[in-house]
Amino acid sequence: MASQFVQSLIDTAQDILAGGIATWRTEGLLAWPTLYLGLALWSSYVSSLVFYRLVLSPLAGIPGPKIAAITWWYEIYYDVWLGGQYFRKIDAMHKKYGPIVRINPDEVHFNDPDFIEPLFPGPGRKTDKSVLTGRRTGTPNSLAGTVDHDLHRKRRNTINGFFSSASIRRLEPIMRQEMGRLLQRMEDAGKEEKVLRFHFVLKAAACDIITQYAFGQSFHFLDEEDFASPYIEATDAFHFFNHAMCHFPIVGTLLALAPDWAIKTFIPGLTEMWNKKTMWIDEVEKIRSSPNPDRIKSTIFEGVLSSKLPDEAQLVVFAGQGTTAYTLSAAIYQLLANPEEFDKVKAELVAALPDPREIPSYSQVEQLRYFQAAIQETLRLHPGVVSRLPRVSPTEPIVYTNKRNGRTYVIPPGTATSMTTQIAHTNEEVFEDPLAFRPQRWIDNPRLDRAFIRFARGTRNCIGMNFARQELSIVLATIVRKYDRYRGQKGPTLELYDTVRERDIDVVRDMIIPFPAAGSDGLRLRVRN
């Protein structure tokens, strides 16, 4: 009834305002009485909306700042105006209000490790995605942006096999080949003891791997003198539109429809990405129309030929390059910044891989206990995706009992509920000294994984999880096995160069993927041979 009342006010205000504007235009003068009435009705509508959201809404009793419950502009201020800062505000809300908070008029956020399973359920309960997910990524028609549960399951089933463990193992020769090129580029830099911006190096390697796997053809960024830095900077620039596309869909629509000349003229920072985007879409069309069935079967697009391929192609490339490269940068930093941890990982790799020139296979390193614990700890502290993970239960209510005060909340079907990886992974109730890099914690207490959501959970978990773990393992093992940390000795070494964790490694801005502080060069390493 309350929602019907509000809707009737909206309809009445719109009718009167439309009539007033029409009168103004036809009579050539300002119809003041009509305008005043329209403003009065509009004020009544706003007041009624505020009253509904604070008092009558099913979410009215959920803790949180009143301003967040009243308007989306609170979130817009932190994410669009301040640039990806709402995750910090949400964390502060939890510290003030507890494990359940209302973060905008239509969404409830949780920070409770014991409530992960109900929020990210298995196949026993339908789970939709929030429409905002597709908007925020700029790929509303992709697998990740698919809202409906049944449609998502259908589309996901067509490509599940492509990301299975067996399929990912067949990718290993491609990864190892790329590692050979990566080591050669590092050795070339080591001849002159160059300082490399490793963000570009790792992103180039990750992009070559994912494009070879996805399209059957690599971009060969590792072969470029500057590691394709203009393209990488362009993809980084694109992420600055994420929040604007989420809250103002017209932004995403204009970007999607913009011709190449418009992008190059008005947003030149995106030019290199747009050039590559056009190329990969053309490549997908060639794959679709290829008379050679083996070519289709060797790419991911065998399973998504009926989908919106530009969105799917963009998502695959972005997910496969930025997220992995960020976590790899963080892993290398953490090991070099914590010498004892580096030495433990190095010793384990040396024992498993006697030849330092050998590029490891996944089977050689996937069971190395401390090495894998270091990767897990990096994924906890530095997940490749930091944007919150909204889910919608379309048919069943979500019932949550706050253990602190015993109060029970019933969240109606159709409401967005979410968690944020960065917040969940630094929960002090689960992770002692949560900001410290301690791989040993995963060995001492394997059940910490109950609070681990880097790849999400349930039927909407990350389909590329196996791919990411294998790539992280092979790339990190390859680099750490060959290179030692620099202590003044001879031989292949790596040394951190003007890299500060809080500025260059930790997430400072949430642009779906983590971004460092403005002006940061990210991880920089001096390479010596």
N, C-alpha and C positions, 0 to 999 in steps of 0.2 A: 504493500500500500504506500509506503513511504517513497519507494522508487517511482511509483506511478504518479504521486503528487509532484515530485521533482520534475518528472518528464512533462507533466501538463504545464508547469510553469515555464519550462524551456520552450515548449511549442507556442504558448501564448506570447511570450516575449519575442520570439522570432517573427510571429505573424504581425505584431504591432510595429516592431522595428521595420519590417519589410514595407508595411503600409506607410509609415512615416517617411522613409526614404523615397518611396514612389511619389508621395505628395510633394516632397521637396523638389524632386526633379521636374514634375509636370507643371507646378505653379511657379517655379523659379524663385522661390523664397523658402526660408527655413521655417518649417512647421514646428514652432517652439512647444506648443502643448503636447503634440505627438512625441516630440523628442524627449520632453520631460517624463511623459508617461512611460516611454520605452526605457529610459534610464532607471526609473523607479522599479519597473518590472525586472530589469536586469539586476538591480541591487537586491531585489527580493529573491531572485533566482540564486545569486551568489550566496546570500545569507542562508537560504534553504539548503544549498549544497553543503555549506560548511556545517550547518546543524546536522544534516544527514550523516556526513562522514565522521563527525565527532560523537554523535549520540545514537543514531538509528542504524548505522551500518553494522553488519555482522562482525566487522573487525574493530568496532569501537572500543571494546574492552581490552584490546591487546596493548601492552605497554609500548611506549615510544614517544618521541616529541610530537606535540600537537601539530606543529607546522608541517611535519612530514605526512601526517594523516590527512591534512587539509588539502595540500597541493603538491603536484609533481614538480613545481618550480624549485622546491627545496633541493631535490635530487639534481635537477638541471643545473642549478647554481654550482654545485660541487663538481659535477662531472663535465658539463659543457663549458661553463665559465672558468672554473678553476683548473680544469684539465685532469679528469680521472682521479678525483679525490674522494669520491663518495665512499669507497671501501674503507677509508680511514674513519669517516664519520660513522659508518655502520659499526665498526669495531668499538668506537667510543660509546655508541648507543648500548651495545651489549654490556660493556663495563658498568654502565649506569643503570640500565633497566633489567638486565638478566638475559637468560638464554633465548628468549623469544621477544622480538620487537617488530613493530609495524614501520616499515621504512618508506612507504609511499601510500597513497590512498587505496591501492589494490594489491599490495604484496606484503607478505610476512616473512621475516628472515630469522633463521635459527643458528645458534652456536651451541650445539649439544651433540657430542659424539654418539650418544646412545639413541639419537633420533635420526641417524643417517639412513638406516634401512627403510623406515616408513616414508621418508621423503624421496628416496631413490629406489623404488621397489622393483622386484623381479616381474616375471610375466604374469603373476597372479592378479595384478591390478593394472588397469589402464593408466598410462601416464602421458599427458600431452606436454608439449613445450610451450612456453610463453611466446607470443608473436613477437615480442621485443627481441628475442634471441636472433631471429633472422634479420630483423632490421639493424641490430647493432653490428652484426658481421658484414652487412651489405650483401648477404646471400640468402634472401628469404625463400628461395626455391631450392636450396640445397638440402642434403640429407640432414645436416645439423640444424637447419632452420625449419624443418618440417614440423608443423604444429600437431597434426592429428596422429594419435597413437597407432591406429591401424595402418594408415598410409606409411608412416615411418617404418613399421615392422616389415611391410611389403617391400619398401625400397631398400631397407637395410639387408634383408635376406638375399637380395640379388647380388650384393657385393661382399657379404660376410666371408665367403671363401677366399676372396682376394686378400683379406687381412688376417687369415688364419695363420696359426703358427707354422704350418707346413708351407704355405705360400710365402711367408716372410723368410723362411729359411732359404728358399730359392733365390731370394734377393741378395743373399750374402756375397756372391761373386761381384755384384755391382758395387756393394759397399766396400769391399776389400780393394777393388780397382780404384775407387775414388780415394781411398786411404793412401794408396801408392802415390797418387798425384798430390794429395795434401802434404805428405812427408817431403816430397820433392820441392814443393813451394817453400816449406819451412826450412829445408836445407839450403835453398838458394838465399833465403833471407839471413840465415845464420852465417853465411860467408862474410857478410859485412856487419854482422851483429845488429841487424835492423830491429826496430821496434815495430811490431805489427799490431794493428787494431783488430784484435781477434774476433770481435763481433762480425766483421766482414768476412774473415777467413772461414769461420764456422758456418755462417749463413750461406756462403757460396757453396761449401761442401754439402750442406743439408739440401740446398736447392737442386744441386746436380743429382743427388741421389733420388729425391722425390720425383723430379721431372723424368728421369730415366725410367723409373718404375711406373709412373702414371701415364706417360705419353709414349714410352718406348724410345725416347730421344732426350738426351741431356742438354741443358743450356750451356754446359762447359764453362761455368763461371770461374772455376778454379784455374782455368787457363788464361784468364784475363789479368792483365798487369795489376789492375786495381781491385781485383776480386769482385768486379761488377758493382762497385760501390754506388754509382748513380742509381741503378735499379734498386739496390737494397735501401738506399735513402728514400727512394720513391715509395716503396712498400711501407716503410716506417711512417712516411708522411700520410699515407692513406689511413693509417690507424687513428690519426687525429680527427678523422671524420666519424669514427664509430659512434660516439655518444650523441652527436648531432643527428646522425641517421636514425638512431633509436628513438629519440624524442620528437624529431621533426622529419617524418617520412619523406617529405618533399625533397630533402637533401639527397637521400639515397636514390630517389626517382630521377632527379636531375643528373646525378653522377652516372647512373645506369644508361640514361638516354643521350648523354652528351656526346657529340661527335668528337673525333680525335683532335680536330683543329681547335675546338672550344677548350678542351683540356690543356692543350699546349699553349693556348693564348692566355687563359685566365688562371689556370692552376699548373704552371710549368713544372712544379715539383713532382707532379704525378706522371710526367711525360714518359719516363723510362718504363715505369710499371705498365702504363697503357699500351706502349709498344709491345711489350712482352705478352700482355693479356690478349691483345689481338692475335699475336702469333700462336699462343697456346689454344685459343678458340679455333683458329684455322686448322691447327694440327688435329684437334679432336674431330673436326668435320671430315678431315682426310681419313682418320681412323674409322669413322662411321661408314664412309662410302668405300672403304678399301675392299677390293675383291679378294684380298688375302685374309682368310679367317684366322690364320695364326697371328697376324698383326693385331687384330682385335682382341684375341684371347690373351695377348701378352701385356695388355693394359687394363687399368681399372675400369675403363669406360665400356668394357664388354657388359658390365652389369648395370650401367646407368644410361643406356642409349635412349631411353624414353624420358629421361629427366631433363631439367633445364641445365644444359651442359655448361654454359658460361658460369653460372653460379657454382656448379659442382667443381669445375676446373679451378676456379679461383679459390674455393675453400680448400681443396686438396693441396694446392701449392702453398697457400698461406699457412695452413696447419702443419704442413710437413717441413717448413723451413724455419719460421720464426720461433716456434715453441721449443723445438729441439736445440736450436742454436743458443737460445737464451740459457737453457738448463746446462748445456755443455760449458758455456762461458762461466757460469756460476760454479760448476764442479771444479774446473781448473783453478779458478780463483781460490776457492775454499781449500783445496789441497795445498796450493802454494803458500797460502796465508797461514796454514796450520801444519808446520813441518812434520810434527809427529804423525799426523794423519797421512800425509803424503808418503812418509817412509814406510808405514804399515801397508798401504796399498801397493807401493812400488815393490816391496819385498814379496808380496803375494803374487804379483804379476811376473816377477823374475823367476820365481819357483815354477810357475805354470808355463812360462814362455822363455826358455833358456836363450834363444836367439833374439837379440834386441832388434834385428832387422825384420823379424817375422811379423806379418800383419795377422793378428789373431782372428780365429773364427769365433762365432758366438758360443759354440759348444765348449770352447776352451776357457771361457771367462764367465759364463752364466752361473756357474756353481761356486765361484770364488766368493767366499763368505764376506770378507771384509770389503772387498771391491764393490760387491752388490749393495752392501749396507751403506757405503759412501754414496752410491747413486741414489738409493732410497732417501737418504738424509738430504741430498741436494734437491730431490723432487719435493720433499716436504718444505724446505725453506724457500726454494726458488721454483715453484711450479711454472710451467710454460704458459698456463692460462690462469689469470688472476681474476677475471670477471666473474661475478657471482653466477650460480647455476640454478636458474629458475625452473620449476616444474609445476604442472597443473594436474590435479586429480579431477577428471571431468565428471565422474559419477559418484564418488564416495567422499565424505567429509574427512578431513585430517583432524585427528584428536590428539592433543598434546597435553601432558601433565607436567607442570614445572616442579621438579623435585625439590627445589629450594623452599617453596611455600605451599606445595600441594594443590595449587590452583589448576583446574583443567580448562583448556580452551578448545572450542570446536570451530574449525575453519571450514566454511561451506565449500562444496564442490565448485570448481571453476575459478578458485582463487589461486594466484601465483604464490608459491612457497619456495624459498631458496636457501642456499648456503654459499659461503665464499671460501674457496680453498685456502687462501692466505690466512683468513681468520681462524678457520678450523685447525689448520696446521700449527698455529702458534697458541693454541689453547693451553693455558698454564695448568689446568686440571688434568691434562693428559700428558703433556710434554714438559718435563722439568727443564728449567732454563731454556725456554723455547727458541730463543734466537741464537743459541750456541750451536755450532756444527759438531755433532757427536754421532758418528756412524755406529759406535758401540751400542747405543741405546736400542737399535733394532735387533741386535744379537742378544742383548740381555732380556729384552721383552718383545718377542715377535708379535704379540697381540696388540701392539701399538697400531697395527694396520687397521684396526677397527675404526680409527679416526682418520684414516688416509683416504682422501678423495681427489687426488691429483687427476685421475682419469674418470672421475665421477663414479657412479654406481648404477646398478640395475639395468633395465632394458635400454636406457639412454646413455650408457657409458661410452667412453671414447672408443670408436671402432679401430683407431690406429694405435692402441696401447701396445700390442706386440711389436709393431713396427718401431715405435718410439724406444722401447726398452732395448731392442736389439741394436738400433743405431747408436743410442747412448753408450751401450757397452762396448761396441766395436771401436767407435771413434775415441772414446776416453782411454780405453786400454791401449790402443795404437800409440797415442801421444805419450801417455805416462810410461809405457814400456820403453820407448826409445829415449825420451828426454828425462833428465834428472832435474831437481831444483838447484838453482845456481848457488854455490857456496864458495866461489872463487876458484873452483877446480876446472880442469880441462874436460873436453868431451861435450856431447850434446846436452845443453841445459836450457831451462826457461827461467826467466826472472820477471816478477811483477814490476811494471813500470808505471808510476804515478796512477795507481788504481786504488780507489778508496771504496770500501764495501758500501757504505751508506749512500754514496753519490753515484757510483758506477755499476754496482751489482744488484743491490736490493731493489725491490719494486718501489718506485717513487710515484709513478703514475700508472693507473690502471687503464690501458687502452686495449682491453681484452687480453693481449699479451703484456708482460711487464715492461715498463719503460723506466730508464734511470732518470736522474735529474736533468733538467734542461741544460744543454751545452756539454753534457758528458760524452766522452769518447768510449765509454764502456771498458771492457777488459783490454788492457794493453800489455804485451809481453815482449821482452827483449830475447831474441833467439840467438843462441851461440852454438857453433859446431865443435 
